[in-house]
Amino acid sequence: MAHCGADEPSSESLVGEGQSLEDRSLLHQSLATRELIDTEVSYLHMLQLCASDIRSRLQQLPQGDLDVLFSNIDEIVQVSSRFLHGLQETASQEEEQVYLIGNLFLEFQEDFEQVYKVYCANYEQALLLLEAYRKEPELQQEIQSIVQTVLPQAGPSGLSFILVIPLQRITKYPLLLQKILENTLPDASAYPVLQRATSALQDVNANINEYKMRKEVASKYTKVEHLTLRERLARINTHTLSKKTTRLSQLLKQEAGLVPRTEEDKEFDDLEERFHWVSLCVTELKSNVAAYLDNLEAFLRFRPHECDLDIPSGPAVQYCSLARDLQREAFLEFKQRLEGLVCQPLDSLAKALVGPQNLIKKRLDKLLDFKRLEEKLLEVGSVTYEEEAARHTYQALNSLLVAELPQFNRLVVQWLSQILRTFVALQRDLAKQVLQRAEGSIAQLPHHHMAEPAFRKLVEDTLGQTGSQLRSFQENFEKVLPPPSSQPLLPGSEHQVQALLSKYGPGKLYQVTSNISGAGTLDLTLPRRQVVALLQNKDTKGHSSRWLVDTGGHRGYVPAGKLQFYHVIPNEELRGQARQRRDSHHLAPEPAPTPMPSVPAVTQRR
């Protein structure tokens, strides 16, 4: 830390023996004021070297490391620059200078607290990073060389010397103010202002220490430990069980209303409810965007334009060319931008919620401990050192959440709003690209001159007509059987065919064209070439796609599309087949000749 130059005369040498007490006080006051301004100039110069020259030369370090090491030093530089400018302006008004300095400190009180508390809270993490660098001698030597080149007075301490300067400066302000105050007459108009300024800077340092302690407590409980079940069970002991039991008892008291709720609890409940609402919004949006992305990927996998339509020209060829262009460029680019600008920020936002969620859960545990200790204080009048530490832990957690949860909720909402706006902008860009790429193809289509409402109606009518034709074709396809063809019988089934023929006649016999696997309770499983008799050409719901048949032993439903009319083999061939298999039974008496229809009429199935 730079101070006044060594060649400057000391305060003692400037004070003559014949000077009055007032003159000596004014002289010491002037020297203290000069020390404040001179050291502020030196301090700001070092900050600027640190923020610009040194940081810019440490490019071999990852950006994340630089953010940890230098924290919010740019904000400190901005505040100190404005503060120094204000100090230098007071020099032109010697009679009111100390009064103006006191007011200036009061004016910057809030700014000092905001910027320095962030820097001080991150300082311990920066020291851990420096300790890690010391384990890599080459990297440590390179860093040391850069620091000594820019700031030789840093000496062997290197970065440690530089990073501690802001901490030293904020703690020095109350001392410098106190020195000016001590040399100000009590009846001077500047005295009460300097008193308030000194007290304010002392409060700033106290608040910074309190904030730092809260952040340390928070960092302890925001860590997510991935423990196995065995490791979790190993942590259970009598102390843990006792603590959990006590907390459960306290929670039951609180829920039953035996423990009164304070205004502080109600305030936090509102903040917690808001946080859970914000968390739910993040979760829902992340789920919806993930589903949207899955649907987009499924859409991109469907590529009808790559199929051979056997259409050499016309609108179909133009459509394939346009679809191929959109598939390879516009939609692919949209997907990549969606992942980078929407999905990744949403993932980061969801991860940012984990820390506050853990703190809120831990606060409830510490609140139950705190309530129990408050009861003990009322009953006994004292608590142990560990119990007092537990009380302070709850107070630190609660203060941190009450102070920062509203800001966190507000930032999450802003982040969500930005993500939604980005999503809408991506959709708009996609639509614009598709229209631009389609302009040339649209101009060549036969209906490009039509107005949008008329074209929309034309498309709807055409699709409706095509859909009706498709449904009609489907119904006819289900009703009309393929042309009959002769298939050999299953081995050993002549007797079964003869029994069905005798019972139902030749007009009711059908043969299975392919293997049937029954899925329902009343469905049959039949092999190919088996002969069955038709009982009813529809099912219980009136659908003609499933027929009720008799196999000669079982009755059930089979798909109508897998049955074809069976041509009855003449009686002589049946008997010949029977003799070859040494069957002693005749299949049936010779039936009267009947005409054989090539395709059964639809009325036969109803």
C-alpha positions as CSV (number, residue, x, y, z in Angstrom):
1,M,0.0,0.0,0.0
2,A,1.5,3.3,-1.1
3,H,1.7,6.1,1.5
4,C,3.1,9.6,1.5
5,G,6.6,10.0,0.0
6,A,9.5,9.5,2.3
7,D,11.0,12.9,1.5
8,E,7.9,14.7,2.8
9,P,8.4,16.5,6.1
10,S,6.9,14.8,9.1
11,S,4.0,16.4,11.0
12,E,6.3,16.8,14.1
13,S,8.9,18.8,12.1
14,L,6.3,21.2,10.8
15,V,4.8,21.9,14.2
16,G,6.6,24.8,15.8
17,E,6.9,25.1,19.5
18,G,5.2,28.4,19.6
19,Q,2.1,27.3,17.7
20,S,-1.3,27.2,19.4
21,L,-3.3,24.0,20.0
22,E,-5.8,25.1,17.3
23,D,-3.0,25.7,14.8
24,R,-1.4,22.3,15.6
25,S,-4.8,20.6,15.2
26,L,-5.4,22.3,11.8
27,L,-2.0,21.3,10.6
28,H,-2.4,17.6,11.6
29,Q,-5.9,17.7,10.1
30,S,-4.4,19.0,6.8
31,L,-1.8,16.3,6.8
32,A,-4.4,13.6,7.5
33,T,-6.5,14.9,4.7
34,R,-3.5,15.0,2.4
35,E,-2.7,11.4,3.3
36,L,-6.3,10.3,2.5
37,I,-6.1,11.9,-1.0
38,D,-2.6,10.8,-1.8
39,T,-3.1,7.2,-0.8
40,E,-6.4,7.1,-2.7
41,V,-4.5,8.2,-5.9
42,S,-1.9,5.4,-5.3
43,Y,-4.6,2.9,-4.5
44,L,-6.6,3.7,-7.7
45,H,-3.4,3.4,-9.8
46,M,-2.7,0.0,-8.4
47,L,-6.3,-1.1,-9.1
48,Q,-6.1,0.0,-12.7
49,L,-2.8,-1.8,-13.2
50,C,-4.4,-4.9,-11.7
51,A,-7.6,-4.7,-13.7
52,S,-5.9,-3.9,-17.1
53,D,-2.2,-4.7,-17.4
54,I,-1.9,-7.7,-15.2
55,R,-5.2,-9.3,-16.0
56,S,-4.7,-8.9,-19.8
57,R,-1.2,-10.5,-19.6
58,L,-2.5,-13.6,-17.7
59,Q,-4.2,-15.0,-20.8
60,Q,-2.7,-18.4,-20.2
61,L,-5.2,-18.8,-17.3
62,P,-8.8,-19.9,-18.0
63,Q,-11.4,-17.2,-18.1
64,G,-13.1,-18.8,-15.1
65,D,-9.9,-18.5,-13.0
66,L,-9.5,-14.8,-14.0
67,D,-13.1,-14.1,-12.9
68,V,-12.4,-15.7,-9.5
69,L,-9.1,-13.9,-9.0
70,F,-10.2,-10.4,-10.0
71,S,-13.8,-10.8,-9.0
72,N,-15.7,-7.4,-9.5
73,I,-12.5,-5.3,-9.5
74,D,-13.8,-3.3,-12.5
75,E,-16.8,-2.1,-10.4
76,I,-14.4,-1.2,-7.6
77,V,-12.3,0.9,-10.1
78,Q,-15.4,2.7,-11.2
79,V,-16.5,3.6,-7.6
80,S,-12.9,4.6,-6.5
81,S,-12.5,6.8,-9.6
82,R,-15.7,8.7,-8.8
83,F,-14.7,8.9,-5.1
84,L,-11.2,10.2,-5.9
85,H,-12.7,12.8,-8.2
86,G,-14.9,14.0,-5.4
87,L,-11.9,14.1,-3.0
88,Q,-9.9,16.2,-5.4
89,E,-12.7,18.7,-5.8
90,T,-12.7,19.3,-2.1
91,A,-9.1,20.6,-2.2
92,S,-10.3,23.9,-3.8
93,Q,-12.4,24.7,-0.7
94,E,-9.9,24.5,2.2
95,E,-12.2,26.0,4.8
96,E,-15.0,23.4,4.2
97,Q,-12.8,20.6,3.0
98,V,-13.1,18.2,5.9
99,Y,-16.9,18.9,6.1
100,L,-17.1,18.0,2.4
101,I,-15.0,14.9,2.9
102,G,-17.3,13.7,5.6
103,N,-20.4,14.2,3.4
104,L,-18.6,12.5,0.5
105,F,-18.0,9.3,2.6
106,L,-21.6,9.3,3.6
107,E,-22.6,9.7,0.0
108,F,-20.4,6.7,-1.0
109,Q,-21.3,4.5,2.0
110,E,-23.8,2.3,0.1
111,D,-21.6,2.0,-3.0
112,F,-18.6,1.0,-0.9
113,E,-20.6,-1.7,0.8
114,Q,-22.1,-3.1,-2.4
115,V,-18.8,-3.5,-4.3
116,Y,-16.5,-4.5,-1.5
117,K,-18.7,-7.1,0.1
118,V,-18.7,-9.0,-3.2
119,Y,-14.9,-8.8,-3.5
120,C,-14.3,-9.8,0.1
121,A,-16.7,-12.7,-0.1
122,N,-14.8,-14.1,-3.1
123,Y,-11.4,-13.4,-1.7
124,E,-11.0,-16.8,0.1
125,Q,-11.8,-18.6,-3.1
126,A,-9.1,-16.6,-4.9
127,L,-6.6,-17.6,-2.3
128,L,-7.4,-21.2,-2.8
129,L,-6.8,-20.8,-6.5
130,L,-3.4,-19.1,-5.8
131,E,-2.5,-22.1,-3.5
132,A,-3.3,-24.5,-6.4
133,Y,-1.0,-22.5,-8.7
134,R,1.9,-23.0,-6.3
135,K,1.7,-26.7,-6.9
136,E,2.6,-26.0,-10.6
137,P,6.1,-24.3,-10.4
138,E,6.3,-23.4,-14.1
139,L,2.9,-21.6,-14.0
140,Q,3.7,-20.0,-10.7
141,Q,7.0,-18.6,-12.0
142,E,5.3,-17.3,-15.2
143,I,2.6,-15.5,-13.1
144,Q,5.3,-14.1,-10.7
145,S,7.3,-12.7,-13.7
146,I,4.2,-10.9,-15.1
147,V,3.4,-9.3,-11.7
148,Q,6.9,-8.1,-11.0
149,T,7.2,-6.6,-14.6
150,V,4.0,-4.5,-14.1
151,L,4.3,-3.9,-10.3
152,P,7.9,-4.4,-9.0
153,Q,6.9,-3.4,-5.4
154,A,4.7,-6.5,-5.2
155,G,7.9,-8.5,-4.4
156,P,7.8,-12.2,-3.9
157,S,4.2,-12.1,-2.7
158,G,3.1,-11.6,-6.3
159,L,-0.6,-11.8,-6.9
160,S,-1.3,-12.2,-3.2
161,F,0.1,-8.7,-2.6
162,I,-2.2,-7.3,-5.3
163,L,-5.4,-9.1,-4.4
164,V,-5.3,-8.1,-0.7
165,I,-5.1,-4.4,-1.5
166,P,-8.9,-3.7,-1.8
167,L,-9.5,-5.5,1.6
168,Q,-6.8,-3.3,3.2
169,R,-8.2,-0.1,1.7
170,I,-11.8,-0.6,2.8
171,T,-10.6,-1.3,6.4
172,K,-8.3,1.8,6.2
173,Y,-11.1,4.3,5.5
174,P,-12.4,4.4,9.1
175,L,-8.9,4.9,10.4
176,L,-8.2,7.7,8.1
177,L,-11.5,9.4,9.0
178,Q,-10.8,8.8,12.7
179,K,-7.4,10.6,12.3
180,I,-9.1,13.6,10.6
181,L,-11.8,13.6,13.4
182,E,-9.2,13.6,16.2
183,N,-7.6,16.7,14.7
184,T,-11.0,18.5,14.3
185,L,-12.2,20.8,17.1
186,P,-15.4,19.5,18.8
187,D,-17.2,22.7,18.2
188,A,-16.4,22.8,14.5
189,S,-19.3,22.3,12.0
190,A,-17.5,19.4,10.4
191,Y,-17.1,17.5,13.6
192,P,-20.6,15.8,13.7
193,V,-20.4,15.0,10.0
194,L,-17.0,13.3,10.4
195,Q,-18.4,11.4,13.4
196,R,-21.3,10.1,11.3
197,A,-18.9,9.3,8.4
198,T,-16.5,7.4,10.7
199,S,-19.4,5.4,12.2
200,A,-20.8,4.7,8.8
201,L,-17.6,3.3,7.4
202,Q,-17.2,1.2,10.6
203,D,-20.7,-0.2,9.9
204,V,-19.7,-0.8,6.3
205,N,-16.8,-3.0,7.4
206,A,-19.1,-4.8,9.9
207,N,-21.7,-5.5,7.3
208,I,-19.0,-6.7,4.9
209,N,-17.7,-9.2,7.5
210,E,-21.3,-10.3,8.2
211,Y,-22.0,-10.8,4.5
212,K,-18.7,-12.7,4.2
213,M,-19.7,-15.0,7.1
214,R,-23.2,-15.6,5.5
215,K,-21.6,-16.5,2.2
216,E,-19.3,-19.0,3.9
217,V,-22.3,-20.6,5.7
218,A,-24.2,-20.6,2.4
219,S,-21.3,-22.2,0.4
220,K,-21.1,-24.9,3.0
221,Y,-24.8,-25.9,2.6
222,T,-25.1,-25.4,-1.2
223,K,-22.6,-28.1,-2.0
224,V,-24.3,-31.1,-3.5
225,E,-22.7,-34.4,-2.2
226,H,-23.2,-37.4,-4.3
227,L,-23.2,-40.2,-1.7
228,T,-24.0,-43.8,-2.0
229,L,-26.5,-45.5,0.2
230,R,-23.7,-47.1,2.2
231,E,-22.0,-43.8,2.7
232,R,-25.3,-42.2,3.9
233,L,-25.9,-45.1,6.3
234,A,-22.4,-44.7,7.6
235,R,-23.1,-41.1,8.7
236,I,-26.1,-42.1,10.8
237,N,-25.2,-42.2,14.5
238,T,-26.9,-41.6,17.9
239,H,-26.2,-37.8,17.6
240,T,-27.7,-37.6,14.2
241,L,-30.8,-39.6,15.2
242,S,-31.2,-37.4,18.3
243,K,-31.0,-34.3,16.2
244,K,-33.4,-35.5,13.6
245,T,-35.9,-36.6,16.4
246,T,-35.7,-33.2,18.1
247,R,-36.3,-31.4,14.8
248,L,-39.3,-33.6,14.0
249,S,-40.7,-32.9,17.4
250,Q,-40.2,-29.2,16.9
251,L,-41.8,-29.3,13.5
252,L,-44.9,-31.0,14.8
253,K,-45.2,-28.3,17.5
254,Q,-44.9,-25.7,14.8
255,E,-47.5,-27.3,12.5
256,A,-49.8,-27.8,15.4
257,G,-49.6,-24.1,16.3
258,L,-47.9,-24.7,19.7
259,V,-45.0,-22.6,18.6
260,P,-46.1,-19.1,17.5
261,R,-45.0,-17.9,14.1
262,T,-43.3,-14.6,13.9
263,E,-43.6,-11.9,11.3
264,E,-40.1,-12.9,10.1
265,D,-41.4,-16.4,9.4
266,K,-44.4,-15.1,7.4
267,E,-42.1,-12.8,5.4
268,F,-39.9,-15.7,4.5
269,D,-42.9,-17.9,3.7
270,D,-43.9,-15.4,1.0
271,L,-40.4,-15.3,-0.4
272,E,-40.2,-19.1,-0.4
273,E,-43.6,-19.4,-2.2
274,R,-42.4,-17.0,-4.8
275,F,-39.2,-19.0,-5.3
276,H,-41.1,-22.3,-5.7
277,W,-43.4,-20.6,-8.2
278,V,-40.4,-19.4,-10.2
279,S,-38.7,-22.8,-10.0
280,L,-41.9,-24.5,-11.3
281,C,-41.9,-22.1,-14.2
282,V,-38.3,-23.0,-15.1
283,T,-39.0,-26.7,-14.8
284,E,-42.2,-26.5,-16.9
285,L,-40.5,-24.4,-19.6
286,K,-37.5,-26.7,-19.7
287,S,-39.8,-29.8,-20.1
288,N,-41.9,-28.1,-22.8
289,V,-38.8,-27.0,-24.8
290,A,-37.3,-30.5,-24.5
291,A,-40.6,-31.9,-25.9
292,Y,-40.6,-29.3,-28.6
293,L,-37.0,-30.2,-29.5
294,D,-37.9,-34.0,-29.6
295,N,-40.8,-33.2,-31.9
296,L,-38.5,-31.1,-34.1
297,E,-36.0,-34.0,-34.4
298,A,-38.8,-36.4,-35.2
299,F,-39.9,-34.0,-37.9
300,L,-36.4,-33.7,-39.4
301,R,-36.2,-37.5,-39.5
302,F,-39.3,-37.6,-41.8
303,R,-38.0,-37.0,-45.3
304,P,-40.7,-37.6,-47.9
305,H,-38.8,-35.6,-50.5
306,E,-36.1,-38.3,-50.6
307,C,-38.6,-40.9,-51.7
308,D,-38.8,-41.8,-55.4
309,L,-42.2,-40.6,-56.4
310,D,-41.8,-41.5,-60.1
311,I,-43.1,-38.1,-61.0
312,P,-40.7,-36.5,-63.5
313,S,-42.0,-32.9,-63.3
314,G,-44.6,-30.6,-61.9
315,P,-45.4,-29.2,-58.4
316,A,-44.2,-32.4,-56.7
317,V,-40.7,-31.9,-58.0
318,Q,-40.7,-28.3,-56.9
319,Y,-41.9,-29.3,-53.4
320,C,-39.1,-31.9,-53.1
321,S,-36.5,-29.3,-54.1
322,L,-37.9,-26.8,-51.5
323,A,-38.2,-29.4,-48.8
324,R,-34.7,-30.6,-49.4
325,D,-33.4,-27.1,-49.2
326,L,-35.3,-26.4,-45.9
327,Q,-34.3,-29.7,-44.4
328,R,-30.5,-29.2,-45.0
329,E,-30.2,-25.6,-44.1
330,A,-33.2,-23.7,-42.5
331,F,-34.5,-26.3,-40.1
332,L,-31.1,-27.6,-39.2
333,E,-29.8,-24.1,-38.4
334,F,-33.0,-23.4,-36.4
335,K,-32.4,-26.5,-34.4
336,Q,-28.8,-25.6,-33.6
337,R,-29.8,-22.0,-32.6
338,L,-32.6,-23.4,-30.4
339,E,-30.2,-25.7,-28.6
340,G,-27.6,-22.9,-28.1
341,L,-29.9,-19.9,-27.3
342,V,-32.8,-21.6,-25.5
343,C,-31.9,-25.1,-24.2
344,Q,-28.5,-24.4,-22.8
345,P,-29.5,-21.2,-20.9
346,L,-32.5,-23.1,-19.5
347,D,-30.2,-25.9,-18.3
348,S,-27.9,-23.3,-16.7
349,L,-30.9,-21.6,-15.1
350,A,-32.1,-25.0,-13.7
351,K,-28.7,-25.7,-12.2
352,A,-28.6,-22.2,-10.6
353,L,-31.8,-23.1,-8.7
354,V,-30.1,-26.0,-6.9
355,G,-28.1,-23.8,-4.5
356,P,-31.1,-21.8,-3.2
357,Q,-33.2,-24.9,-2.9
358,N,-30.6,-26.5,-0.7
359,L,-30.3,-23.4,1.4
360,I,-34.1,-23.2,1.9
361,K,-34.2,-26.8,3.0
362,K,-31.3,-26.3,5.4
363,R,-32.9,-23.1,6.8
364,L,-35.9,-25.1,7.9
365,D,-33.6,-27.5,9.8
366,K,-31.7,-24.6,11.4
367,L,-35.0,-22.8,12.2
368,L,-36.2,-25.8,14.1
369,D,-32.9,-25.9,16.1
370,F,-33.2,-22.1,16.6
371,K,-36.7,-22.4,18.0
372,R,-35.7,-25.1,20.4
373,L,-32.7,-23.1,21.6
374,E,-34.9,-20.1,22.1
375,E,-37.1,-22.2,24.3
376,K,-34.1,-23.3,26.2
377,L,-32.9,-19.7,26.7
378,L,-36.2,-18.8,28.2
379,E,-36.2,-21.8,30.5
380,V,-32.5,-22.0,31.5
381,G,-31.1,-18.6,30.6
382,S,-28.0,-19.8,28.8
383,V,-26.8,-22.1,26.0
384,T,-23.6,-23.9,25.2
385,Y,-21.0,-22.5,22.8
386,E,-22.0,-25.1,20.1
387,E,-25.7,-24.1,20.6
388,E,-24.9,-20.4,20.3
389,A,-23.0,-21.2,17.0
390,A,-26.1,-23.1,15.8
391,R,-28.2,-20.0,16.6
392,H,-25.8,-17.8,14.6
393,T,-25.9,-20.2,11.7
394,Y,-29.6,-19.9,11.4
395,Q,-29.5,-16.1,11.7
396,A,-26.9,-16.0,9.0
397,L,-28.8,-18.3,6.6
398,N,-32.1,-16.5,7.2
399,S,-30.5,-13.0,6.7
400,L,-28.8,-14.1,3.5
401,L,-32.0,-15.6,2.1
402,V,-34.2,-12.7,3.1
403,A,-31.7,-10.2,1.5
404,E,-30.9,-12.1,-1.7
405,L,-33.9,-14.3,-2.5
406,P,-36.0,-11.4,-3.8
407,Q,-33.1,-10.4,-6.1
408,F,-32.6,-14.0,-7.2
409,N,-36.4,-14.4,-7.9
410,R,-36.4,-11.2,-9.9
411,L,-33.3,-12.2,-11.9
412,V,-34.8,-15.6,-12.7
413,V,-38.0,-14.0,-14.0
414,Q,-35.9,-11.7,-16.2
415,W,-33.9,-14.6,-17.4
416,L,-37.0,-16.6,-18.2
417,S,-38.5,-13.6,-20.1
418,Q,-35.4,-13.2,-22.1
419,I,-35.4,-16.9,-23.0
420,L,-39.0,-16.7,-24.1
421,R,-38.4,-13.7,-26.2
422,T,-35.4,-15.5,-27.8
423,F,-37.6,-18.5,-28.5
424,V,-40.2,-16.3,-30.2
425,A,-37.5,-14.5,-32.2
426,L,-36.1,-17.8,-33.4
427,Q,-39.6,-18.9,-34.6
428,R,-40.1,-15.6,-36.4
429,D,-36.7,-15.9,-38.1
430,L,-37.5,-19.5,-39.2
431,A,-40.8,-18.4,-40.7
432,K,-39.1,-15.5,-42.5
433,Q,-36.4,-17.8,-43.9
434,V,-39.0,-20.4,-45.0
435,L,-41.0,-17.7,-46.8
436,Q,-37.9,-16.3,-48.5
437,R,-36.8,-19.7,-49.7
438,A,-40.3,-20.6,-50.9
439,E,-40.9,-17.4,-52.9
440,G,-39.4,-18.8,-56.1
441,S,-41.2,-22.2,-55.8
442,I,-44.5,-20.6,-54.9
443,A,-44.5,-18.5,-58.0
444,Q,-44.3,-21.6,-60.2
445,L,-47.2,-23.4,-58.5
446,P,-50.5,-23.4,-60.3
447,H,-52.5,-21.6,-57.6
448,H,-49.9,-19.0,-56.6
449,H,-52.2,-16.2,-57.8
450,M,-55.0,-17.1,-55.4
451,A,-55.6,-15.1,-52.2
452,E,-54.7,-16.8,-48.9
453,P,-58.3,-17.5,-47.7
454,A,-59.3,-19.0,-51.1
455,F,-56.2,-21.1,-51.3
456,R,-56.7,-22.3,-47.7
457,K,-60.2,-23.4,-48.6
458,L,-59.0,-25.1,-51.7
459,V,-56.5,-27.1,-49.7
460,E,-59.0,-28.0,-47.1
461,D,-61.5,-29.2,-49.7
462,T,-58.9,-31.2,-51.6
463,L,-57.6,-32.8,-48.4
464,G,-61.2,-33.6,-47.3
465,Q,-62.0,-35.2,-50.7
466,T,-58.8,-37.2,-50.7
467,G,-59.5,-38.4,-47.2
468,S,-62.9,-39.6,-48.1
469,Q,-61.5,-41.5,-51.1
470,L,-58.9,-43.0,-48.9
471,R,-61.5,-44.1,-46.3
472,S,-63.6,-45.6,-49.1
473,F,-60.7,-47.5,-50.5
474,Q,-59.8,-48.8,-47.1
475,E,-63.4,-50.0,-46.5
476,N,-63.5,-51.7,-49.9
477,F,-60.1,-53.2,-49.3
478,E,-61.3,-54.8,-46.1
479,K,-64.4,-56.2,-47.7
480,V,-63.1,-57.5,-51.0
481,L,-61.2,-60.8,-50.8
482,P,-58.3,-61.7,-53.1
483,P,-59.0,-64.0,-56.0
484,P,-59.4,-67.6,-54.9
485,S,-56.4,-69.9,-55.3
486,S,-55.9,-73.5,-54.5
487,Q,-53.7,-74.4,-51.5
488,P,-52.9,-77.8,-50.2
489,L,-54.5,-78.8,-46.9
490,L,-52.6,-79.2,-43.7
491,P,-51.4,-82.8,-43.3
492,G,-54.0,-84.9,-41.5
493,S,-56.8,-82.3,-41.8
494,E,-59.0,-84.1,-44.3
495,H,-61.3,-85.5,-41.6
496,Q,-61.7,-82.0,-40.1
497,V,-62.5,-80.5,-43.5
498,Q,-65.0,-83.2,-44.2
499,A,-66.7,-82.6,-40.8
500,L,-67.0,-78.8,-41.5
501,L,-68.3,-79.5,-45.0
502,S,-70.9,-81.9,-43.7
503,K,-72.0,-79.4,-41.0
504,Y,-71.9,-76.0,-42.9
505,G,-71.8,-76.9,-46.6
506,P,-69.2,-75.7,-49.2
507,G,-70.4,-72.1,-49.3
508,K,-69.2,-71.4,-45.7
509,L,-65.7,-72.8,-45.9
510,Y,-62.6,-70.5,-46.0
511,Q,-58.9,-71.2,-45.8
512,V,-56.3,-69.2,-43.9
513,T,-53.8,-67.5,-46.2
514,S,-51.1,-66.7,-43.6
515,N,-50.4,-67.5,-40.0
516,I,-52.7,-65.8,-37.5
517,S,-51.6,-64.9,-33.9
518,G,-54.6,-64.1,-31.7
519,A,-54.1,-61.0,-29.5
520,G,-57.5,-60.8,-27.8
521,T,-59.4,-63.1,-25.5
522,L,-61.8,-64.3,-28.3
523,D,-59.1,-64.2,-31.0
524,L,-57.9,-67.5,-32.5
525,T,-54.3,-68.5,-33.4
526,L,-54.3,-70.5,-36.6
527,P,-51.7,-71.8,-39.0
528,R,-51.6,-71.0,-42.7
529,R,-53.7,-73.4,-44.9
530,Q,-56.1,-74.4,-42.1
531,V,-59.8,-74.6,-43.2
532,V,-62.5,-72.9,-41.1
533,A,-66.3,-72.4,-41.4
534,L,-67.7,-68.9,-41.4
535,L,-70.3,-68.3,-38.7
536,Q,-70.7,-64.5,-38.9
537,N,-69.0,-61.9,-41.1
538,K,-68.7,-59.2,-38.4
539,D,-67.8,-58.9,-34.7
540,T,-69.9,-57.9,-31.8
541,K,-69.3,-54.2,-32.6
542,G,-70.5,-54.6,-36.2
543,H,-67.0,-54.3,-37.7
544,S,-66.6,-56.4,-40.9
545,S,-62.8,-56.6,-40.5
546,R,-63.1,-59.5,-38.0
547,W,-65.1,-62.7,-38.7
548,L,-66.4,-65.3,-36.3
549,V,-65.3,-68.8,-37.5
550,D,-65.4,-72.4,-36.4
551,T,-62.3,-74.6,-36.7
552,G,-64.2,-77.8,-35.9
553,G,-63.2,-77.6,-32.3
554,H,-62.9,-73.9,-31.3
555,R,-64.8,-70.8,-32.2
556,G,-63.4,-67.3,-32.3
557,Y,-62.5,-64.2,-34.3
558,V,-59.9,-63.9,-37.1
559,P,-59.0,-61.1,-39.5
560,A,-61.2,-61.2,-42.6
561,G,-58.2,-60.1,-44.8
562,K,-56.4,-63.4,-44.0
563,L,-59.3,-65.7,-45.2
564,Q,-60.0,-66.8,-48.7
565,F,-62.9,-68.8,-50.1
566,Y,-62.0,-72.5,-50.1
567,H,-62.6,-74.6,-53.3
568,V,-63.9,-78.0,-52.2
569,I,-61.8,-80.8,-53.6
570,P,-63.8,-83.5,-55.5
571,N,-64.8,-86.5,-53.4
572,E,-62.6,-88.9,-55.4
573,E,-59.4,-86.9,-54.7
574,L,-60.3,-86.8,-51.0
575,R,-60.7,-90.5,-50.8
576,G,-57.4,-90.9,-52.8
577,Q,-55.6,-88.7,-50.3
578,A,-57.2,-90.7,-47.5
579,R,-56.1,-94.0,-48.8
580,Q,-52.5,-92.8,-49.2
581,R,-52.5,-91.8,-45.5
582,R,-54.2,-95.2,-44.6
583,D,-57.2,-93.5,-43.2
584,S,-60.0,-96.0,-42.8
585,H,-62.7,-93.3,-42.7
586,H,-64.3,-91.7,-45.7
587,L,-64.5,-87.9,-45.5
588,A,-68.1,-87.5,-46.6
589,P,-70.7,-88.7,-49.1
590,E,-70.3,-87.0,-52.5
591,P,-72.1,-83.6,-52.4
592,A,-74.3,-82.3,-55.2
593,P,-72.3,-80.3,-57.7
594,T,-72.5,-76.6,-57.0
595,P,-71.2,-73.6,-59.0
596,M,-67.9,-72.2,-57.7
597,P,-67.8,-68.4,-57.5
598,S,-64.5,-66.8,-58.4
599,V,-64.8,-64.0,-55.8
600,P,-67.6,-64.1,-53.1
601,A,-69.9,-61.2,-53.4
602,V,-70.0,-58.7,-50.6
603,T,-73.5,-59.9,-49.7
604,Q,-72.1,-63.3,-48.8
605,R,-70.2,-61.8,-45.9
606,R,-73.2,-60.0,-44.3
